[in-house]
């Protein structure tokens, strides 16, 4: 399995996951033409995409859905999330209940899990290929619960949001208090500390790859997100590059 994070952040999110000759995308949150260009830059033809899996229907996760209509790519989303999805050709719609698993053409086994965000039916995904390589994707969520941990555990790769640094959010005079409360709520986003504590629960020191994603451009920094995770994982004696690898996107 090869993982490429094509876009990350409040301006848009796109993740490409390849196994053998097949590619799936998790979210398509930038313009269709930009997705096409970036895919080709990393050696992926849009015609090799076999499915698109949506976490939730906020613009920074779905604005590139015209890609599906152009290349006739099936689009998977939890059943209630279709209430706010952009238009997708009817024959391309695929619906599942949050928490269900999808055995996709014997190429990928995909476990969905309910996340906690201010959308109709948001989910994350634990994706396993035919070589038993597992990648978990946990984007917008206000907290991580027991079921999420159970679905994500024993992954080789973790893609998880580390959205904000609480002190920076509090000092941000551009954000009204109602927005700050939304971000910090149980249906908002993960702080650096929350993400680090989740990783402390998940990482076993077996060489896992961590990608910290969806950082706020105004309420976080790459160095703060990474330092918080690294220091927290030291509680178990886990050292960067020895027990795990970490990258901030």
Secondary structure by P-SEA (a helix, b strand, c coil): cccccccccccbbbbbbbcccbbbbccccccaaaaaaaaaaaccccccccbbbbcccccccccccccccccbbbbbbcccccccccccccccbbbbccccccccccccbbbbbbbbccccccccccccccccbbbbbbcccccccaaaaaaacccccccccccccaaaaaacccccaaaaaaaacccccccaaaaaaaaaacccccbbbbbbcccccccccaaaaaaaaaaaacccccccccccccccc
